[in-house]
Amino acid sequence: MVNTVQLNLYYGVHWILIEGNKSRIEKSQRA
């Protein structure tokens, strides 16, 4: 059984990575 804390950490890390990639792509497109 998966812990809700583990699940929150997993999704949190993935969300941060996705958001970071989005901002990085936007910056490179502007340049």
mmCIF entry with sequence, helices, sheets and N, C-alpha, C, O atoms, coordinates in Angstrom:
data_MODEL
# 
_entry.id   MODEL 
# 
_entity.id                         1 
_entity.type                       polymer 
_entity.pdbx_number_of_molecules   1 
# 
_entity_poly.entity_id                      1 
_entity_poly.type                           'polypeptide(L)' 
_entity_poly.nstd_linkage                   no 
_entity_poly.nstd_monomer                   no 
_entity_poly.pdbx_seq_one_letter_code       MVNTVQLNLYYGVHWILIEGNKSRIEKSQRA 
_entity_poly.pdbx_seq_one_letter_code_can   MVNTVQLNLYYGVHWILIEGNKSRIEKSQRA 
_entity_poly.pdbx_strand_id                 A 
# 
loop_
_entity_poly_seq.entity_id 
_entity_poly_seq.num 
_entity_poly_seq.mon_id 
_entity_poly_seq.hetero 
1 1  MET n 
1 2  VAL n 
1 3  ASN n 
1 4  THR n 
1 5  VAL n 
1 6  GLN n 
1 7  LEU n 
1 8  ASN n 
1 9  LEU n 
1 10 TYR n 
1 11 TYR n 
1 12 GLY n 
1 13 VAL n 
1 14 HIS n 
1 15 TRP n 
1 16 ILE n 
1 17 LEU n 
1 18 ILE n 
1 19 GLU n 
1 20 GLY n 
1 21 ASN n 
1 22 LYS n 
1 23 SER n 
1 24 ARG n 
1 25 ILE n 
1 26 GLU n 
1 27 LYS n 
1 28 SER n 
1 29 GLN n 
1 30 ARG n 
1 31 ALA n 
# 
_struct_asym.id          A 
_struct_asym.entity_id   1 
# 
_struct_conf.conf_type_id            HELX_P 
_struct_conf.id                      HELX_P1 
_struct_conf.pdbx_PDB_helix_id       AA1 
_struct_conf.beg_label_comp_id       THR 
_struct_conf.beg_label_asym_id       A 
_struct_conf.beg_label_seq_id        4 
_struct_conf.pdbx_beg_PDB_ins_code   ? 
_struct_conf.end_label_comp_id       ARG 
_struct_conf.end_label_asym_id       A 
_struct_conf.end_label_seq_id        30 
_struct_conf.pdbx_end_PDB_ins_code   ? 
_struct_conf.beg_auth_comp_id        THR 
_struct_conf.beg_auth_asym_id        A 
_struct_conf.beg_auth_seq_id         4 
_struct_conf.end_auth_comp_id        ARG 
_struct_conf.end_auth_asym_id        A 
_struct_conf.end_auth_seq_id         30 
_struct_conf.pdbx_PDB_helix_class    1 
_struct_conf.details                 ? 
_struct_conf.pdbx_PDB_helix_length   27 
# 
_struct_conf_type.id          HELX_P 
_struct_conf_type.criteria    ? 
_struct_conf_type.reference   ? 
# 
loop_
_atom_site.group_PDB 
_atom_site.id 
_atom_site.type_symbol 
_atom_site.label_atom_id 
_atom_site.label_alt_id 
_atom_site.label_comp_id 
_atom_site.label_asym_id 
_atom_site.label_entity_id 
_atom_site.label_seq_id 
_atom_site.pdbx_PDB_ins_code 
_atom_site.Cartn_x 
_atom_site.Cartn_y 
_atom_site.Cartn_z 
_atom_site.occupancy 
_atom_site.B_iso_or_equiv 
_atom_site.pdbx_formal_charge 
_atom_site.auth_seq_id 
_atom_site.auth_comp_id 
_atom_site.auth_asym_id 
_atom_site.auth_atom_id 
_atom_site.pdbx_PDB_model_num 
ATOM 1   N N  . MET A 1 1  ? 0.842  -1.209 0.000   1.00 0.00 ? 1  MET A N  1 
ATOM 2   C CA . MET A 1 1  ? 0.000  0.000  0.000   1.00 0.00 ? 1  MET A CA 1 
ATOM 3   C C  . MET A 1 1  ? 0.878  1.260  0.000   1.00 0.00 ? 1  MET A C  1 
ATOM 4   O O  . MET A 1 1  ? 1.894  1.324  0.692   1.00 0.00 ? 1  MET A O  1 
ATOM 5   N N  . VAL A 1 2  ? 0.471  2.240  -0.777  1.00 0.00 ? 2  VAL A N  1 
ATOM 6   C CA . VAL A 1 2  ? 1.263  3.461  -0.911  1.00 0.00 ? 2  VAL A CA 1 
ATOM 7   C C  . VAL A 1 2  ? 0.839  4.480  0.130   1.00 0.00 ? 2  VAL A C  1 
ATOM 8   O O  . VAL A 1 2  ? -0.347 4.689  0.381   1.00 0.00 ? 2  VAL A O  1 
ATOM 9   N N  . ASN A 1 3  ? 1.840  5.108  0.727   1.00 0.00 ? 3  ASN A N  1 
ATOM 10  C CA . ASN A 1 3  ? 1.613  6.155  1.716   1.00 0.00 ? 3  ASN A CA 1 
ATOM 11  C C  . ASN A 1 3  ? 1.128  7.421  1.021   1.00 0.00 ? 3  ASN A C  1 
ATOM 12  O O  . ASN A 1 3  ? 1.591  7.729  -0.078  1.00 0.00 ? 3  ASN A O  1 
ATOM 13  N N  . THR A 1 4  ? 0.215  8.155  1.627   1.00 0.00 ? 4  THR A N  1 
ATOM 14  C CA . THR A 1 4  ? -0.226 9.428  1.027   1.00 0.00 ? 4  THR A CA 1 
ATOM 15  C C  . THR A 1 4  ? 0.897  10.444 1.069   1.00 0.00 ? 4  THR A C  1 
ATOM 16  O O  . THR A 1 4  ? 0.991  11.303 0.191   1.00 0.00 ? 4  THR A O  1 
ATOM 17  N N  . VAL A 1 5  ? 1.754  10.357 2.083   1.00 0.00 ? 5  VAL A N  1 
ATOM 18  C CA . VAL A 1 5  ? 2.897  11.278 2.171   1.00 0.00 ? 5  VAL A CA 1 
ATOM 19  C C  . VAL A 1 5  ? 3.858  11.008 1.021   1.00 0.00 ? 5  VAL A C  1 
ATOM 20  O O  . VAL A 1 5  ? 4.342  11.945 0.386   1.00 0.00 ? 5  VAL A O  1 
ATOM 21  N N  . GLN A 1 6  ? 4.139  9.734  0.749   1.00 0.00 ? 6  GLN A N  1 
ATOM 22  C CA . GLN A 1 6  ? 5.019  9.369  -0.359  1.00 0.00 ? 6  GLN A CA 1 
ATOM 23  C C  . GLN A 1 6  ? 4.424  9.843  -1.676  1.00 0.00 ? 6  GLN A C  1 
ATOM 24  O O  . GLN A 1 6  ? 5.137  10.341 -2.548  1.00 0.00 ? 6  GLN A O  1 
ATOM 25  N N  . LEU A 1 7  ? 3.108  9.685  -1.813  1.00 0.00 ? 7  LEU A N  1 
ATOM 26  C CA . LEU A 1 7  ? 2.421  10.093 -3.033  1.00 0.00 ? 7  LEU A CA 1 
ATOM 27  C C  . LEU A 1 7  ? 2.520  11.596 -3.222  1.00 0.00 ? 7  LEU A C  1 
ATOM 28  O O  . LEU A 1 7  ? 2.772  12.071 -4.329  1.00 0.00 ? 7  LEU A O  1 
ATOM 29  N N  . ASN A 1 8  ? 2.321  12.349 -2.143  1.00 0.00 ? 8  ASN A N  1 
ATOM 30  C CA . ASN A 1 8  ? 2.409  13.809 -2.217  1.00 0.00 ? 8  ASN A CA 1 
ATOM 31  C C  . ASN A 1 8  ? 3.814  14.247 -2.594  1.00 0.00 ? 8  ASN A C  1 
ATOM 32  O O  . ASN A 1 8  ? 3.975  15.167 -3.396  1.00 0.00 ? 8  ASN A O  1 
ATOM 33  N N  . LEU A 1 9  ? 4.836  13.606 -2.031  1.00 0.00 ? 9  LEU A N  1 
ATOM 34  C CA . LEU A 1 9  ? 6.215  13.935 -2.369  1.00 0.00 ? 9  LEU A CA 1 
ATOM 35  C C  . LEU A 1 9  ? 6.486  13.641 -3.839  1.00 0.00 ? 9  LEU A C  1 
ATOM 36  O O  . LEU A 1 9  ? 7.104  14.439 -4.543  1.00 0.00 ? 9  LEU A O  1 
ATOM 37  N N  . TYR A 1 10 ? 6.009  12.474 -4.291  1.00 0.00 ? 10 TYR A N  1 
ATOM 38  C CA . TYR A 1 10 ? 6.212  12.058 -5.678  1.00 0.00 ? 10 TYR A CA 1 
ATOM 39  C C  . TYR A 1 10 ? 5.591  13.056 -6.644  1.00 0.00 ? 10 TYR A C  1 
ATOM 40  O O  . TYR A 1 10 ? 6.241  13.505 -7.588  1.00 0.00 ? 10 TYR A O  1 
ATOM 41  N N  . TYR A 1 11 ? 4.331  13.401 -6.404  1.00 0.00 ? 11 TYR A N  1 
ATOM 42  C CA . TYR A 1 11 ? 3.653  14.361 -7.281  1.00 0.00 ? 11 TYR A CA 1 
ATOM 43  C C  . TYR A 1 11 ? 4.251  15.752 -7.154  1.00 0.00 ? 11 TYR A C  1 
ATOM 44  O O  . TYR A 1 11 ? 4.350  16.474 -8.146  1.00 0.00 ? 11 TYR A O  1 
ATOM 45  N N  . GLY A 1 12 ? 4.649  16.138 -5.955  1.00 0.00 ? 12 GLY A N  1 
ATOM 46  C CA . GLY A 1 12 ? 5.258  17.446 -5.746  1.00 0.00 ? 12 GLY A CA 1 
ATOM 47  C C  . GLY A 1 12 ? 6.532  17.593 -6.545  1.00 0.00 ? 12 GLY A C  1 
ATOM 48  O O  . GLY A 1 12 ? 6.744  18.615 -7.198  1.00 0.00 ? 12 GLY A O  1 
ATOM 49  N N  . VAL A 1 13 ? 7.386  16.580 -6.499  1.00 0.00 ? 13 VAL A N  1 
ATOM 50  C CA . VAL A 1 13 ? 8.656  16.620 -7.239  1.00 0.00 ? 13 VAL A CA 1 
ATOM 51  C C  . VAL A 1 13 ? 8.388  16.689 -8.737  1.00 0.00 ? 13 VAL A C  1 
ATOM 52  O O  . VAL A 1 13 ? 9.019  17.472 -9.446  1.00 0.00 ? 13 VAL A O  1 
ATOM 53  N N  . HIS A 1 14 ? 7.447  15.864 -9.226  1.00 0.00 ? 14 HIS A N  1 
ATOM 54  C CA . HIS A 1 14 ? 7.134  15.867 -10.651 1.00 0.00 ? 14 HIS A CA 1 
ATOM 55  C C  . HIS A 1 14 ? 6.570  17.203 -11.093 1.00 0.00 ? 14 HIS A C  1 
ATOM 56  O O  . HIS A 1 14 ? 6.899  17.699 -12.171 1.00 0.00 ? 14 HIS A O  1 
ATOM 57  N N  . TRP A 1 15 ? 5.709  17.792 -10.248 1.00 0.00 ? 15 TRP A N  1 
ATOM 58  C CA . TRP A 1 15 ? 5.117  19.094 -10.580 1.00 0.00 ? 15 TRP A CA 1 
ATOM 59  C C  . TRP A 1 15 ? 6.188  20.171 -10.677 1.00 0.00 ? 15 TRP A C  1 
ATOM 60  O O  . TRP A 1 15 ? 6.163  21.006 -11.581 1.00 0.00 ? 15 TRP A O  1 
ATOM 61  N N  . ILE A 1 16 ? 7.131  20.143 -9.734  1.00 0.00 ? 16 ILE A N  1 
ATOM 62  C CA . ILE A 1 16 ? 8.232  21.120 -9.741  1.00 0.00 ? 16 ILE A CA 1 
ATOM 63  C C  . ILE A 1 16 ? 9.076  20.953 -11.014 1.00 0.00 ? 16 ILE A C  1 
ATOM 64  O O  . ILE A 1 16 ? 9.460  21.939 -11.642 1.00 0.00 ? 16 ILE A O  1 
ATOM 65  N N  . LEU A 1 17 ? 9.361  19.705 -11.386 1.00 0.00 ? 17 LEU A N  1 
ATOM 66  C CA . LEU A 1 17 ? 10.159 19.459 -12.586 1.00 0.00 ? 17 LEU A CA 1 
ATOM 67  C C  . LEU A 1 17 ? 9.439  19.961 -13.829 1.00 0.00 ? 17 LEU A C  1 
ATOM 68  O O  . LEU A 1 17 ? 10.049 20.593 -14.691 1.00 0.00 ? 17 LEU A O  1 
ATOM 69  N N  . ILE A 1 18 ? 8.136  19.680 -13.923 1.00 0.00 ? 18 ILE A N  1 
ATOM 70  C CA . ILE A 1 18 ? 7.342  20.102 -15.087 1.00 0.00 ? 18 ILE A CA 1 
ATOM 71  C C  . ILE A 1 18 ? 7.272  21.621 -15.161 1.00 0.00 ? 18 ILE A C  1 
ATOM 72  O O  . ILE A 1 18 ? 7.463  22.199 -16.231 1.00 0.00 ? 18 ILE A O  1 
ATOM 73  N N  . GLU A 1 19 ? 7.000  22.273 -14.032 1.00 0.00 ? 19 GLU A N  1 
ATOM 74  C CA . GLU A 1 19 ? 6.930  23.740 -14.015 1.00 0.00 ? 19 GLU A CA 1 
ATOM 75  C C  . GLU A 1 19 ? 8.284  24.348 -14.361 1.00 0.00 ? 19 GLU A C  1 
ATOM 76  O O  . GLU A 1 19 ? 8.347  25.345 -15.080 1.00 0.00 ? 19 GLU A O  1 
ATOM 77  N N  . GLY A 1 20 ? 9.361  23.763 -13.862 1.00 0.00 ? 20 GLY A N  1 
ATOM 78  C CA . GLY A 1 20 ? 10.709 24.251 -14.162 1.00 0.00 ? 20 GLY A CA 1 
ATOM 79  C C  . GLY A 1 20 ? 11.017 24.126 -15.645 1.00 0.00 ? 20 GLY A C  1 
ATOM 80  O O  . GLY A 1 20 ? 11.626 25.020 -16.234 1.00 0.00 ? 20 GLY A O  1 
ATOM 81  N N  . ASN A 1 21 ? 10.597 23.012 -16.255 1.00 0.00 ? 21 ASN A N  1 
ATOM 82  C CA . ASN A 1 21 ? 10.815 22.831 -17.691 1.00 0.00 ? 21 ASN A CA 1 
ATOM 83  C C  . ASN A 1 21 ? 10.031 23.852 -18.488 1.00 0.00 ? 21 ASN A C  1 
ATOM 84  O O  . ASN A 1 21 ? 10.537 24.381 -19.478 1.00 0.00 ? 21 ASN A O  1 
ATOM 85  N N  . LYS A 1 22 ? 8.804  24.141 -18.078 1.00 0.00 ? 22 LYS A N  1 
ATOM 86  C CA . LYS A 1 22 ? 7.974  25.128 -18.777 1.00 0.00 ? 22 LYS A CA 1 
ATOM 87  C C  . LYS A 1 22 ? 8.650  26.496 -18.787 1.00 0.00 ? 22 LYS A C  1 
ATOM 88  O O  . LYS A 1 22 ? 8.748  27.136 -19.834 1.00 0.00 ? 22 LYS A O  1 
ATOM 89  N N  . SER A 1 23 ? 9.115  26.941 -17.628 1.00 0.00 ? 23 SER A N  1 
ATOM 90  C CA . SER A 1 23 ? 9.737  28.273 -17.542 1.00 0.00 ? 23 SER A CA 1 
ATOM 91  C C  . SER A 1 23 ? 11.046 28.297 -18.335 1.00 0.00 ? 23 SER A C  1 
ATOM 92  O O  . SER A 1 23 ? 11.392 29.317 -18.931 1.00 0.00 ? 23 SER A O  1 
ATOM 93  N N  . ARG A 1 24 ? 11.771 27.176 -18.343 1.00 0.00 ? 24 ARG A N  1 
ATOM 94  C CA . ARG A 1 24 ? 13.032 27.112 -19.080 1.00 0.00 ? 24 ARG A CA 1 
ATOM 95  C C  . ARG A 1 24 ? 12.762 27.219 -20.585 1.00 0.00 ? 24 ARG A C  1 
ATOM 96  O O  . ARG A 1 24 ? 13.496 27.897 -21.304 1.00 0.00 ? 24 ARG A O  1 
ATOM 97  N N  . ILE A 1 25 ? 11.714 26.553 -21.051 1.00 0.00 ? 25 ILE A N  1 
ATOM 98  C CA . ILE A 1 25 ? 11.350 26.586 -22.470 1.00 0.00 ? 25 ILE A CA 1 
ATOM 99  C C  . ILE A 1 25 ? 10.924 27.999 -22.864 1.00 0.00 ? 25 ILE A C  1 
ATOM 100 O O  . ILE A 1 25 ? 11.312 28.495 -23.922 1.00 0.00 ? 25 ILE A O  1 
ATOM 101 N N  . GLU A 1 26 ? 10.133 28.642 -22.019 1.00 0.00 ? 26 GLU A N  1 
ATOM 102 C CA . GLU A 1 26 ? 9.674  30.010 -22.303 1.00 0.00 ? 26 GLU A CA 1 
ATOM 103 C C  . GLU A 1 26 ? 10.867 30.968 -22.407 1.00 0.00 ? 26 GLU A C  1 
ATOM 104 O O  . GLU A 1 26 ? 10.902 31.824 -23.291 1.00 0.00 ? 26 GLU A O  1 
ATOM 105 N N  . LYS A 1 27 ? 11.832 30.823 -21.513 1.00 0.00 ? 27 LYS A N  1 
ATOM 106 C CA . LYS A 1 27 ? 13.013 31.684 -21.531 1.00 0.00 ? 27 LYS A CA 1 
ATOM 107 C C  . LYS A 1 27 ? 13.815 31.478 -22.815 1.00 0.00 ? 27 LYS A C  1 
ATOM 108 O O  . LYS A 1 27 ? 14.288 32.445 -23.413 1.00 0.00 ? 27 LYS A O  1 
ATOM 109 N N  . SER A 1 28 ? 13.969 30.229 -23.238 1.00 0.00 ? 28 SER A N  1 
ATOM 110 C CA . SER A 1 28 ? 14.761 29.952 -24.437 1.00 0.00 ? 28 SER A CA 1 
ATOM 111 C C  . SER A 1 28 ? 14.034 30.436 -25.688 1.00 0.00 ? 28 SER A C  1 
ATOM 112 O O  . SER A 1 28 ? 14.679 30.820 -26.664 1.00 0.00 ? 28 SER A O  1 
ATOM 113 N N  . GLN A 1 29 ? 12.710 30.425 -25.676 1.00 0.00 ? 29 GLN A N  1 
ATOM 114 C CA . GLN A 1 29 ? 11.940 30.902 -26.833 1.00 0.00 ? 29 GLN A CA 1 
ATOM 115 C C  . GLN A 1 29 ? 12.044 32.415 -26.961 1.00 0.00 ? 29 GLN A C  1 
ATOM 116 O O  . GLN A 1 29 ? 12.082 32.948 -28.070 1.00 0.00 ? 29 GLN A O  1 
ATOM 117 N N  . ARG A 1 30 ? 12.091 33.113 -25.813 1.00 0.00 ? 30 ARG A N  1 
ATOM 118 C CA . ARG A 1 30 ? 12.180 34.577 -25.823 1.00 0.00 ? 30 ARG A CA 1 
ATOM 119 C C  . ARG A 1 30 ? 13.540 35.044 -26.341 1.00 0.00 ? 30 ARG A C  1 
ATOM 120 O O  . ARG A 1 30 ? 13.636 36.057 -27.034 1.00 0.00 ? 30 ARG A O  1 
ATOM 121 N N  . ALA A 1 31 ? 14.587 34.297 -25.998 1.00 0.00 ? 31 ALA A N  1 
ATOM 122 C CA . ALA A 1 31 ? 15.952 34.714 -26.343 1.00 0.00 ? 31 ALA A CA 1 
ATOM 123 C C  . ALA A 1 31 ? 16.199 34.689 -27.856 1.00 0.00 ? 31 ALA A C  1 
ATOM 124 O O  . ALA A 1 31 ? 17.298 35.013 -28.307 1.00 0.00 ? 31 ALA A O  1 
# 
